[in-house]
């Protein structure tokens, strides 16, 4: 377990719900990954690189709602600028995406 943080520390993390609207292969990535475009409603579109190719196909990711942190700094991954971090549970080599059980408005706050 990592060090204990305060509620104020946690409240600085901006977790939002978004819908994946575009999925592309990312052959330039060192580890297998997809390039995602995610719709966060009024907050706009953001791009992310996600190493989720073992459990998810491009087809079953399209229109899937996910949870992402949208206030990390942008990160250059190969020739791609990742603008948010898609959240998932790590199970060995697999990443299982976190998502709302019921469809909600894109941009909804996760608390």
DOTITI-537077 format. One record per atom (N, C-alpha, C, O): x negated, y, z; residue in one letter. Coordinates in steps of 0.1 Angstrom, whole numbers, padded with zeros to 4 digits, always signed. Layout:
N
XYZA...
//
This chain:
111
-0008-0012+0000X+0000+0000+0000X-0009+0012+0000X-0019+0013+0007X-0005+0022-0007X-0012+0035-0008X-0009+0043+0004X-0001+0039+0013X-0015+0055+0006X-0013+0063+0017X+0001+0068+0018X+0008+0069+0007X+0006+0072+0030X+0019+0077+0032X+0020+0091+0026X+0011+0099+0028X+0031+0094+0019X+0033+0108+0015X+0045+0114+0022X+0053+0107+0028X+0046+0127+0021X+0058+0134+0027X+0069+0134+0017X+0068+0132+0005X+0081+0137+0021X+0093+0139+0013X+0090+0150+0003X+0094+0150-0009X+0083+0161+0007X+0080+0172-0001X+0071+0167-0013X+0073+0172-0024X+0062+0158-0010X+0053+0153-0021X+0062+0146-0031X+0060+0148-0043X+0071+0137-0026X+0080+0129-0035X+0089+0139-0043X+0091+0136-0055X+0094+0149-0037X+0103+0158-0044X+0097+0166-0055X+0104+0171-0064X+0083+0166-0056X+0077+0173-0067X+0076+0164-0080X+0074+0169-0091X+0079+0151-0079X+0080+0142-0090X+0093+0143-0097X+0104+0142-0090X+0093+0147-0110X+0106+0149-0117X+0109+0137-0125X+0105+0135-0137X+0117+0128-0119X+0122+0116-0126X+0135+0119-0132X+0145+0124-0126X+0136+0115-0145X+0149+0118-0153X+0153+0106-0161X+0144+0097-0164X+0165+0105-0164X+0171+0095-0173X+0170+0100-0188X+0174+0112-0190X+0166+0092-0197X+0166+0095-0211X+0169+0083-0219X+0169+0072-0215X+0172+0086-0232X+0176+0075-0241X+0165+0074-0252X+0162+0085-0258X+0160+0062-0255X+0150+0060-0265X+0157+0062-0279X+0166+0054-0281X+0153+0071-0287X+0159+0073-0300X+0150+0069-0312X+0155+0069-0323X+0138+0067-0309X+0128+0062-0320X+0117+0054-0314X+0112+0057-0303X+0114+0043-0320X+0103+0034-0316X+0095+0031-0328X+0099+0027-0338X+0081+0033-0326X+0072+0030-0337X+0060+0021-0331X+0057+0023-0319X+0055+0013-0340X+0043+0006-0336X+0032+0016-0333X+0032+0027-0339X+0022+0012-0325X+0011+0021-0322X-0002+0013-0323X-0009+0009-0313X-0006+0010-0336X-0018+0001-0338X-0031+0007-0333X-0041+0000-0331X-0032+0020-0331X-0044+0027-0327X-0046+0026-0312X-0058+0028-0307X-0036+0022-0304X-0038+0020-0290X-0047+0008-0287X-0047-0002-0294X-0055+0009-0276X-0064-0001-0272X-0056-0014-0268X-0060-0025-0271X-0046-0012-0261X-0037-0024-0257X-0024-0022-0264X-0020-0011-0267X-0017-0033-0268X-0005-0032-0276X+0005-0023-0269X+0008-0024-0257X+0011-0014-0277X+0020-0004-0272X+0029+0001-0283X+0027-0002-0295X+0040+0008-0279X+0049+0014-0288X+0048+0029-0286X+0044+0034-0275X+0051+0037-0296X+0053+0051-0295X+0068+0054-0294X+0075+0049-0303X+0072+0060-0283X+0086+0062-0281X+0090+0077-0282X+0082+0086-0278X+0101+0080-0288X+0107+0093-0287X+0119+0092-0278X+0128+0084-0281X+0120+0100-0268X+0131+0099-0258X+0139+0112-0257X+0133+0123-0256X+0152+0111-0257X+0161+0122-0256X+0165+0124-0241X+0171+0116-0235X+0161+0136-0236X+0164+0139-0222X+0175+0150-0222X+0175+0158-0212X+0184+0150-0231X+0195+0159-0231X+0191+0174-0232X+0183+0177-0241X+0195+0182-0223X+0192+0196-0223X+0177+0199-0222X+0173+0210-0225X+0170+0189-0217X+0155+0191-0215X+0147+0188-0228X+0135+0190-0228X+0154+0183-0238X+0148+0181-0251X+0143+0167-0253X+0145+0158-0245X+0135+0166-0264X+0129+0153-0267X+0114+0153-0262X+0107+0163-0262X+0110+0141-0257X+0096+0139-0253X+0091+0126-0259X+0099+0117-0261X+0078+0125-0261X+0072+0113-0266X+0064+0106-0255X+0059+0113-0246X+0063+0093-0257X+0056+0085-0247X+0050+0073-0254X+0056+0067-0263X+0038+0069-0249X+0032+0056-0253X+0035+0047-0242X+0033+0050-0230X+0040+0035-0245X+0044+0025-0235X+0039+0011-0239X+0041+0006-0250X+0032+0005-0230X+0027-0009-0231X+0038-0019-0227X+0037-0025-0217X+0048-0020-0235X+0059-0028-0232X+0063-0038-0243X+0074-0042-0245X+0053-0042-0251X+0055-0050-0263X+0057-0065-0259X+0062-0072-0268X+0054-0069-0247X+0055-0084-0245X+0070-0088-0242X+0074-0099-0246X+0078-0079-0237X+0092-0082-0234X+0102-0075-0242X+0114-0079-0243X+0098-0065-0250X+0107-0057-0257X+0104-0056-0272X+0092-0053-0275X+0114-0057-0280X+0112-0055-0294X+0116-0040-0297X+0123-0034-0289X+0112-0035-0309X+0116-0022-0313X+0131-0021-0313X+0137-0011-0309X+0137-0031-0318X+0152-0031-0320X+0159-0031-0307X+0169-0024-0306X+0154-0038-0297X+0162-0038-0284X+0158-0026-0275X+0165-0024-0265X+0148-0018-0279X+0145-0006-0272X+0154+0006-0277X+0157+0015-0269X+0157+0006-0290X+0165+0017-0296X+0178+0019-0288X+0186+0009-0287X+0180+0031-0284X+0193+0035-0277X+0193+0030-0263X+0204+0031-0257X+0182+0025-0257X+0182+0020-0244X+0179+0032-0234X+0170+0040-0237X+0186+0033-0224X+0183+0044-0214X+0172+0039-0205X+0171+0027-0201X+0163+0048-0201X+0152+0045-0193X+0150+0056-0182X+0157+0067-0183X+0141+0054-0173X+0137+0064-0163X+0123+0068-0166X+0114+0059-0168X+0120+0081-0166X+0106+0086-0169X+0103+0098-0160X+0111+0105-0156X+0090+0099-0157X+0085+0111-0150X+0082+0121-0161X+0074+0118-0171X+0088+0133-0160X+0086+0143-0171X+0077+0154-0167X+0076+0164-0175X+0071+0154-0155X+0063+0166-0152X+0048+0162-0149X+0041+0170-0142X+0044+0151-0154X+0029+0149-0155X+0024+0157-0166X+0031+0161-0176X+0011+0160-0166X+0005+0167-0177X+0004+0158-0190X+0004+0146-0188X+0005+0164-0201X+0004+0156-0214X-0009+0148-0214X-0019+0152-0208X-0009+0136-0220X-0021+0128-0221X-0024+0123-0235X-0015+0118-0241X-0036+0125-0240X-0040+0121-0253X-0043+0106-0252X-0051+0101-0245X-0036+0098-0260X-0038+0084-0262X-0041+0081-0276X-0032+0081-0284X-0054+0078-0279X-0058+0076-0293X-0054+0089-0301X-0058+0100-0297X-0046+0088-0311X-0042+0100-0319X-0028+0105-0316X-0022+0112-0324X-0024+0102-0304X-0010+0104-0300X-0010+0112-0287X-0017+0109-0277X-0001+0122-0285X+0000+0129-0273X+0013+0124-0265X+0024+0126-0270X+0010+0118-0254X+0021+0113-0245X+0026+0124-0236X+0017+0130-0229X+0039+0127-0236X+0044+0138-0228X+0052+0134-0216X+0056+0143-0208X+0054+0121-0214X+0061+0117-0202X+0056+0102-0199X+0050+0096-0207X+0059+0098-0187X+0055+0084-0183X+0068+0076-0180X+0076+0079-0171X+0070+0066-0188X+0082+0057-0187X+0079+0048-0175X+0068+0043-0174X+0089+0046-0166X+0087+0039-0154X+0091+0024-0156X+0101+0021-0163X+0083+0015-0150X+0086+0001-0151X+0080-0006-0139X+0070-0001-0133X+0085-0018-0136X+0079-0027-0126X+0069-0036-0133X+0072-0042-0143X+0057-0037-0127X+0047-0046-0133X+0048-0059-0127X+0048-0061-0115X+0049-0069-0136X+0050-0083-0132X+0040-0091-0140X+0042-0096-0151X+0028-0092-0134X+0017-0098-0142X+0012-0089-0153X+0009-0078-0151X+0013-0094-0166X+0010-0086-0177X+0022-0079-0183X+0021-0071-0192X+0034-0082-0178X+0046-0077-0183X+0051-0064-0175X+0048-0063-0163X+0057-0055-0183X+0063-0043-0176X+0078-0044-0179X+0082-0045-0191X+0086-0044-0168X+0100-0044-0169X+0105-0030-0167X+0103-0024-0156X+0112-0024-0177X+0116-0010-0177X+0127-0008-0166X+0135-0016-0164X+0125+0003-0159X+0136+0007-0149X+0146+0015-0157X+0143+0024-0165X+0159+0012-0154X+0169+0019-0162X+0182+0019-0153X+0184+0011-0145X+0191+0029-0156X+0204+0029-0148X+0212+0018-0152X+0212+0013-0163X+0220+0013-0142X+0228+0001-0144X+0241+0005-0153X+0246-0003-0160X+0245+0018-0152X+0256+0023-0159X+0251+0035-0167X+0243+0043-0162X+0256+0037-0180X+0251+0048-0188X+0255+0061-0181X+0266+0063-0176X+0245+0070-0181X+0246+0083-0175X+0242+0094-0185X+0236+0091-0195X+0244+0106-0182X+0240+0117-0191X+0225+0118-0192X+0218+0118-0181X+0220+0120-0204X+0205+0122-0205X+0201+0134-0198X+0207+0145-0199X+0190+0133-0191X+0184+0144-0183X+0189+0143-0169X+0184+0151-0160X+0197+0133-0165X+0201+0132-0151X+0189+0130-0142X+0180+0123-0146X+0190+0136-0130X+0179+0135-0120X+0180+0121-0114X+0191+0117-0110X+0168+0115-0111X+0167+0103-0103X+0162+0107-0090X+0151+0114-0089X+0169+0103-0079X+0164+0107-0066X+0164+0096-0057X+0160+0097-0045X
//
